[in-house]
Amino acid sequence: MEFEPRITNERVDDIPLLLTQLEQMGVEQLIDKHFPCHGNWQGLNLGSVVVIWLTHILSQADHRLNHVQGWVSKRLETLKSFTEESLRSLDLADDRLQAVLRYLSIDANWFSFESELGSSLLRVYDIIPEQVRLDSTTASSHCGVNPEGLFQWGHSKDNRPDLAQVKIMLSTLDPLGMPIATEILSGEKADDPLYIPAIDKVRSTIKKSELLYIGDCKMSSIKTRTHIVLGGDFYLCPLTAKQVSNEELSKYLQPVWDGQQELTIIDYEYADAKTKKYSGWL
């Protein structure tokens, strides 16, 4: 007796690429390790759910919970080849994803997860860290202000003081731009106190001294610079007029004016392939 083959057509798109990259990073195992689930959790493990959800967000540029289940149901066979055969679309239902968010909302677990993930990436890709760039930014939203939430009124870097905002502190390896530590904070917070916790996160991940921390003038407070030096590291940031008077600045620059200190020519290549030369005192 002959059987007709059953053919299923699915759009693969960039799913294999994203899933393979997340697999090489070890995201699934680290999520299961640092975010333990309740004993009543059933079905697909938390790490696999997070990996598939991240794949959906990156592939579709859509973070809405109620769109994930339908997307999974049309790509079950493709996703099963990278996860478990027991995968069902119900494993990615919106109420299931809400439960995932509750597990992922524990800040202490994020600290340990981020440290181990960053250390693993540095080891796998043989990256030798030397310079770390620290900077903060804001993201605005029309969602309004919740007194207990992240979106608050604050100084807007987007020139939208009418919108609530959340603040993001990012530490990246320079010049690679690889994120090492990320801190999400409520939008009313000032930038100055955010540098020391960010530096401590980087140190817990890289576990190496004599790094050069690069930042703007908000990193130049004496407390932050002292913290960097006491940890055996270096810093590069502009000082404000309150920290260096015009008389002190003139004294530092006098060897340049007298021709005793040579300037270093720096070639900077922009994204449009144009190169400009700058003279700097190093």
VOPAGU-2260 file (C-alpha; in pm, 1 decimal, decimal comma):
REM VOPAGU-2260
SITE   aa  ch    i         X         Y         Z
SITE  MET   A    0       0,0       0,0       0,0
SITE  GLU   A    1     144,7     334,1    -101,8
SITE  PHE   A    2     121,8     647,8     108,7
SITE  GLU   A    3     123,6     998,1     -29,7
SITE  PRO   A    4     397,6    1212,5     123,6
SITE  ARG   A    5     285,3    1495,8     347,0
SITE  ILE   A    6     458,6    1817,8     245,3
SITE  THR   A    7     474,1    2122,6     474,1
SITE  ASN   A    8     590,7    2457,9     339,4
SITE  GLU   A    9     742,4    2704,2     584,7
SITE  ARG   A   10     926,5    3034,6     547,7
SITE  VAL   A   11    1275,2    2988,0     685,7
SITE  ASP   A   12    1396,7    3346,9     648,0
SITE  ASP   A   13    1680,2    3426,0     891,5
SITE  ILE   A   14    1562,1    3184,7    1163,1
SITE  PRO   A   15    1847,3    2927,2    1129,1
SITE  LEU   A   16    2108,1    3204,4    1143,2
SITE  LEU   A   17    1959,9    3361,8    1456,6
SITE  LEU   A   18    1905,0    3030,7    1635,5
SITE  THR   A   19    2258,5    2914,3    1556,2
SITE  GLN   A   20    2406,0    3238,8    1684,9
SITE  LEU   A   21    2206,0    3219,3    2009,1
SITE  GLU   A   22    2308,7    2854,3    2044,3
SITE  GLN   A   23    2678,4    2940,1    2009,3
SITE  MET   A   24    2637,7    3211,9    2272,7
SITE  GLY   A   25    2488,8    2955,9    2511,6
SITE  VAL   A   26    2184,7    3169,9    2590,0
SITE  GLU   A   27    1949,5    2875,9    2653,8
SITE  GLN   A   28    2176,3    2706,4    2908,0
SITE  LEU   A   29    2258,4    3031,8    3087,8
SITE  ILE   A   30    1890,4    3129,5    3113,6
SITE  ASP   A   31    1804,6    2791,3    3267,0
SITE  LYS   A   32    2101,1    2820,2    3503,3
SITE  HIS   A   33    2045,2    3173,0    3634,9
SITE  PHE   A   34    1663,9    3192,6    3622,7
SITE  PRO   A   35    1532,5    2876,4    3793,6
SITE  CYS   A   36    1165,1    2798,5    3735,3
SITE  HIS   A   37     895,8    2688,3    3977,5
SITE  GLY   A   38     848,8    2312,6    4007,1
SITE  ASN   A   39     508,6    2338,1    3839,9
SITE  TRP   A   40     656,4    2470,7    3514,7
SITE  GLN   A   41     567,6    2230,3    3233,5
SITE  GLY   A   42     636,2    2207,0    2863,0
SITE  LEU   A   43     931,9    2363,4    2682,3
SITE  ASN   A   44    1208,4    2476,7    2919,7
SITE  LEU   A   45    1249,2    2846,0    2998,2
SITE  GLY   A   46    1576,3    2883,6    2806,2
SITE  SER   A   47    1428,8    2745,5    2483,4
SITE  VAL   A   48    1121,4    2968,9    2514,7
SITE  VAL   A   49    1343,8    3274,8    2556,7
SITE  VAL   A   50    1561,6    3178,1    2258,2
SITE  ILE   A   51    1260,5    3133,5    2028,9
SITE  TRP   A   52    1108,6    3456,7    2154,1
SITE  LEU   A   53    1435,2    3644,8    2091,2
SITE  THR   A   54    1446,3    3495,2    1741,8
SITE  HIS   A   55    1096,8    3625,6    1674,3
SITE  ILE   A   56    1185,5    3974,1    1801,8
SITE  LEU   A   57    1502,8    3994,2    1591,3
SITE  SER   A   58    1350,8    3839,4    1278,9
SITE  GLN   A   59    1021,9    4028,4    1280,7
SITE  ALA   A   60    1128,8    4348,1    1462,9
SITE  ASP   A   61     819,0    4297,4    1676,3
SITE  HIS   A   62     818,6    4272,0    2057,3
SITE  ARG   A   63     442,3    4222,0    2102,9
SITE  LEU   A   64     355,5    3911,7    2303,6
SITE  ASN   A   65      33,4    3826,9    2123,6
SITE  HIS   A   66     207,3    3792,1    1784,1
SITE  VAL   A   67     455,7    3520,9    1882,7
SITE  GLN   A   68     224,8    3217,1    1897,6
SITE  GLY   A   69      90,4    3268,7    1545,8
SITE  TRP   A   70     443,0    3314,9    1412,6
SITE  VAL   A   71     558,7    2991,1    1580,0
SITE  SER   A   72     260,6    2788,9    1452,9
SITE  LYS   A   73     362,5    2866,8    1092,2
SITE  ARG   A   74     725,3    2760,8    1151,6
SITE  LEU   A   75     696,9    2461,7    1385,8
SITE  GLU   A   76     904,6    2219,8    1178,8
SITE  THR   A   77    1184,2    2470,1    1132,4
SITE  LEU   A   78    1195,4    2555,4    1502,2
SITE  LYS   A   79    1175,8    2189,4    1608,9
SITE  SER   A   80    1495,6    2114,9    1418,1
SITE  PHE   A   81    1676,3    2353,3    1656,3
SITE  THR   A   82    1484,7    2284,2    1978,8
SITE  GLU   A   83    1276,2    1991,1    2102,5
SITE  GLU   A   84    1035,3    1777,6    1901,4
SITE  SER   A   85     776,9    1841,9    2173,3
SITE  LEU   A   86     756,3    2210,8    2079,6
SITE  ARG   A   87     399,8    2341,3    2047,5
SITE  SER   A   88     273,8    2682,4    1953,8
SITE  LEU   A   89     110,6    2698,4    2299,8
SITE  ASP   A   90     461,7    2706,1    2449,8
SITE  LEU   A   91     486,1    3060,2    2312,3
SITE  ALA   A   92     135,2    3181,1    2403,4
SITE  ASP   A   93     111,8    3535,3    2540,8
SITE  ASP   A   94      23,7    3422,6    2895,2
SITE  ARG   A   95     325,2    3190,3    2884,8
SITE  LEU   A   96     547,7    3479,6    2781,7
SITE  GLN   A   97     409,9    3690,5    3066,4
SITE  ALA   A   98     525,0    3418,8    3304,8
SITE  VAL   A   99     867,2    3428,3    3137,2
SITE  LEU   A  100     889,1    3801,7    3200,8
SITE  ARG   A  101     818,6    3747,8    3569,8
SITE  TYR   A  102    1112,2    3506,7    3591,8
SITE  LEU   A  103    1336,0    3748,8    3400,8
SITE  SER   A  104    1245,7    4046,5    3621,1
SITE  ILE   A  105    1485,8    3951,7    3903,8
SITE  ASP   A  106    1777,0    4199,8    3886,4
SITE  ALA   A  107    2020,0    3989,9    4092,6
SITE  ASN   A  108    1986,9    3699,9    3849,5
SITE  TRP   A  109    2050,8    3931,3    3555,4
SITE  PHE   A  110    2379,1    4043,1    3709,6
SITE  SER   A  111    2515,6    3688,4    3729,5
SITE  PHE   A  112    2372,8    3594,5    3386,6
SITE  GLU   A  113    2526,2    3896,0    3215,5
SITE  SER   A  114    2865,9    3839,7    3376,9
SITE  GLU   A  115    2887,0    3476,3    3266,8
SITE  LEU   A  116    2754,6    3548,8    2918,4
SITE  GLY   A  117    3010,7    3826,1    2863,3
SITE  SER   A  118    3297,6    3613,9    2995,2
SITE  SER   A  119    3196,1    3328,2    2765,2
SITE  LEU   A  120    3187,1    3551,9    2455,9
SITE  LEU   A  121    3531,9    3693,4    2531,5
SITE  ARG   A  122    3672,4    3342,1    2565,2
SITE  VAL   A  123    3505,8    3193,9    2256,5
SITE  TYR   A  124    3599,4    3476,6    2021,5
SITE  ASP   A  125    3947,8    3531,5    2175,0
SITE  ILE   A  126    3885,0    3900,9    2231,7
SITE  ILE   A  127    4157,2    4083,9    2426,6
SITE  PRO   A  128    3984,8    4371,3    2610,0
SITE  GLU   A  129    4183,9    4690,1    2648,0
SITE  GLN   A  130    3938,0    4979,4    2625,2
SITE  VAL   A  131    3582,8    5011,3    2756,5
SITE  ARG   A  132    3351,6    5293,6    2653,9
SITE  LEU   A  133    3077,2    5400,8    2894,7
SITE  ASP   A  134    2779,7    5612,2    2795,2
SITE  SER   A  135    2413,7    5655,1    2875,5
SITE  THR   A  136    2114,6    5732,6    2659,6
SITE  THR   A  137    1737,9    5766,1    2695,9
SITE  ALA   A  138    1438,9    5616,7    2515,9
SITE  SER   A  139    1110,6    5806,4    2512,2
SITE  SER   A  140     757,6    5668,8    2498,2
SITE  HIS   A  141     396,2    5781,8    2489,0
SITE  CYS   A  142     310,8    5522,3    2755,1
SITE  GLY   A  143     286,1    5778,3    3035,1
SITE  VAL   A  144     434,2    5774,0    3384,0
SITE  ASN   A  145     382,3    5499,3    3639,8
SITE  PRO   A  146     511,3    5603,2    3986,3
SITE  GLU   A  147     656,9    5255,2    4036,9
SITE  GLY   A  148     771,3    5197,1    3678,9
SITE  LEU   A  149    1080,5    5270,3    3472,0
SITE  PHE   A  150     926,4    5541,0    3253,4
SITE  GLN   A  151     956,0    5872,8    3437,1
SITE  TRP   A  152     996,0    6242,3    3362,9
SITE  GLY   A  153    1360,9    6343,8    3326,2
SITE  HIS   A  154    1611,9    6545,1    3128,1
SITE  SER   A  155    1543,1    6439,6    2769,6
SITE  LYS   A  156    1837,7    6380,4    2535,2
SITE  ASP   A  157    1587,7    6346,9    2249,0
SITE  ASN   A  158    1451,3    6699,1    2296,5
SITE  ARG   A  159    1114,1    6551,9    2395,2
SITE  PRO   A  160    1054,0    6673,1    2752,4
SITE  ASP   A  161     683,1    6604,4    2700,0
SITE  LEU   A  162     740,8    6226,1    2692,8
SITE  ALA   A  163     821,5    5983,4    2971,2
SITE  GLN   A  164    1157,1    5814,6    2931,3
SITE  VAL   A  165    1372,4    5524,6    3045,6
SITE  LYS   A  166    1750,4    5551,9    3089,0
SITE  ILE   A  167    2000,5    5299,4    2951,7
SITE  MET   A  168    2362,3    5275,1    3068,6
SITE  LEU   A  169    2576,1    5081,3    2821,0
SITE  SER   A  170    2934,5    4955,0    2854,4
SITE  THR   A  171    3100,4    4836,8    2533,6
SITE  LEU   A  172    3443,7    4716,0    2426,0
SITE  ASP   A  173    3609,5    4986,6    2220,7
SITE  PRO   A  174    3654,6    4996,5    1920,7
SITE  LEU   A  175    3461,4    4670,5    1860,6
SITE  GLY   A  176    3138,2    4807,0    2008,7
SITE  MET   A  177    3057,7    4475,0    2175,0
SITE  PRO   A  178    2819,3    4524,8    2472,2
SITE  ILE   A  179    2965,4    4403,3    2801,6
SITE  ALA   A  180    2714,0    4534,7    3054,0
SITE  THR   A  181    2374,5    4703,1    3026,8
SITE  GLU   A  182    2176,7    4873,6    3299,0
SITE  ILE   A  183    1811,6    4975,8    3253,1
SITE  LEU   A  184    1706,3    5250,7    3494,9
SITE  SER   A  185    1416,2    5483,6    3554,5
SITE  GLY   A  186    1424,9    5796,0    3341,9
SITE  GLU   A  187    1459,3    6058,4    3615,1
SITE  LYS   A  188    1804,1    5941,7    3732,0
SITE  ALA   A  189    2113,7    6154,2    3675,4
SITE  ASP   A  190    2405,3    6014,4    3474,8
SITE  ASP   A  191    2688,1    6077,9    3722,7
SITE  PRO   A  192    2607,1    5802,2    3979,4
SITE  LEU   A  193    2561,2    5538,2    3707,0
SITE  TYR   A  194    2928,3    5499,0    3615,1
SITE  ILE   A  195    3060,3    5318,5    3924,5
SITE  PRO   A  196    2794,9    5038,5    3911,7
SITE  ALA   A  197    2862,3    5003,8    3536,3
SITE  ILE   A  198    3236,8    4975,6    3597,1
SITE  ASP   A  199    3181,0    4712,2    3866,3
SITE  LYS   A  200    2971,0    4511,0    3619,8
SITE  VAL   A  201    3246,1    4528,3    3358,1
SITE  ARG   A  202    3505,8    4416,2    3611,2
SITE  SER   A  203    3295,6    4118,0    3717,4
SITE  THR   A  204    3271,7    4012,7    3351,7
SITE  ILE   A  205    3620,7    4081,5    3217,4
SITE  LYS   A  206    3815,0    4006,8    3539,1
SITE  LYS   A  207    4115,2    4204,8    3419,8
SITE  SER   A  208    4285,7    4521,2    3543,2
SITE  GLU   A  209    4471,0    4796,6    3354,6
SITE  LEU   A  210    4170,7    4865,9    3132,2
SITE  LEU   A  211    4114,2    5212,6    2990,0
SITE  TYR   A  212    3764,8    5346,4    3064,7
SITE  ILE   A  213    3649,3    5612,4    2818,8
SITE  GLY   A  214    3358,2    5844,0    2893,0
SITE  ASP   A  215    3225,5    6196,9    2869,4
SITE  CYS   A  216    3254,0    6473,9    3129,1
SITE  LYS   A  217    2986,9    6310,3    3348,1
SITE  MET   A  218    3239,5    6033,3    3421,1
SITE  SER   A  219    3493,9    6287,2    3543,6
SITE  SER   A  220    3371,2    6322,1    3903,0
SITE  ILE   A  221    3648,2    6268,8    4156,7
SITE  LYS   A  222    3455,3    5979,2    4310,9
SITE  THR   A  223    3430,5    5791,4    3980,5
SITE  ARG   A  224    3791,4    5856,2    3882,2
SITE  THR   A  225    3913,6    5746,2    4225,7
SITE  HIS   A  226    3710,2    5425,8    4194,0
SITE  ILE   A  227    3871,7    5352,3    3857,9
SITE  VAL   A  228    4226,7    5413,7    3982,1
SITE  LEU   A  229    4183,2    5212,2    4302,2
SITE  GLY   A  230    4074,8    4917,2    4086,7
SITE  GLY   A  231    4403,2    4928,1    3894,0
SITE  ASP   A  232    4252,3    5081,2    3579,0
SITE  PHE   A  233    4286,7    5404,5    3381,3
SITE  TYR   A  234    4039,9    5664,9    3257,2
SITE  LEU   A  235    4006,4    5906,1    2966,5
SITE  CYS   A  236    3746,3    6180,9    2990,9
SITE  PRO   A  237    3725,1    6560,6    2960,8
SITE  LEU   A  238    3731,8    6761,5    3283,6
SITE  THR   A  239    3486,0    7042,3    3344,8
SITE  ALA   A  240    3585,1    7404,5    3407,1
SITE  LYS   A  241    3510,2    7352,3    3775,9
SITE  GLN   A  242    3769,2    7074,5    3794,6
SITE  VAL   A  243    4041,0    7241,4    3586,8
SITE  SER   A  244    4067,6    7619,6    3598,3
SITE  ASN   A  245    4188,7    7827,0    3304,9
SITE  GLU   A  246    4517,9    7886,7    3486,6
SITE  GLU   A  247    4576,9    7512,5    3532,2
SITE  LEU   A  248    4480,5    7440,4    3172,9
SITE  SER   A  249    4721,1    7705,2    3046,1
SITE  LYS   A  250    4996,5    7551,2    3258,7
SITE  TYR   A  251    4932,2    7205,2    3108,8
SITE  LEU   A  252    4929,5    7344,0    2755,3
SITE  GLN   A  253    5232,9    7572,3    2789,0
SITE  PRO   A  254    5479,5    7301,4    2669,8
SITE  VAL   A  255    5270,3    7275,8    2351,6
SITE  TRP   A  256    5275,0    7651,2    2292,7
SITE  ASP   A  257    5650,9    7654,8    2356,4
SITE  GLY   A  258    5709,6    7372,9    2104,7
SITE  GLN   A  259    5843,3    7135,9    2370,6
SITE  GLN   A  260    5554,8    6887,2    2338,9
SITE  GLU   A  261    5476,3    6745,7    1994,0
SITE  LEU   A  262    5120,0    6683,7    1887,2
SITE  THR   A  263    5011,8    6341,8    1760,0
SITE  ILE   A  264    4829,5    6331,4    1425,9
SITE  ILE   A  265    4517,3    6110,4    1439,6
SITE  ASP   A  266    4355,3    5984,3    1118,5
SITE  TYR   A  267    3981,7    5932,6    1172,7
SITE  GLU   A  268    3781,0    5751,6     905,4
SITE  TYR   A  269    3408,2    5830,3     897,9
SITE  ALA   A  270    3125,3    5602,9     785,5
SITE  ASP   A  271    3116,1    5780,2     446,6
SITE  ALA   A  272    3478,6    5665,5     387,1
SITE  LYS   A  273    3612,8    6019,6     429,4
SITE  THR   A  274    3923,6    6057,8     643,1
SITE  LYS   A  275    4008,2    6364,1     850,7
SITE  LYS   A  276    4321,6    6444,8    1044,5
SITE  TYR   A  277    4321,2    6578,6    1398,2
SITE  SER   A  278    4605,7    6700,6    1610,8
SITE  GLY   A  279    4602,1    6569,4    1963,8
SITE  TRP   A  280    4821,6    6580,1    2269,5
SITE  LEU   A  281    4873,3    6224,2    2394,6
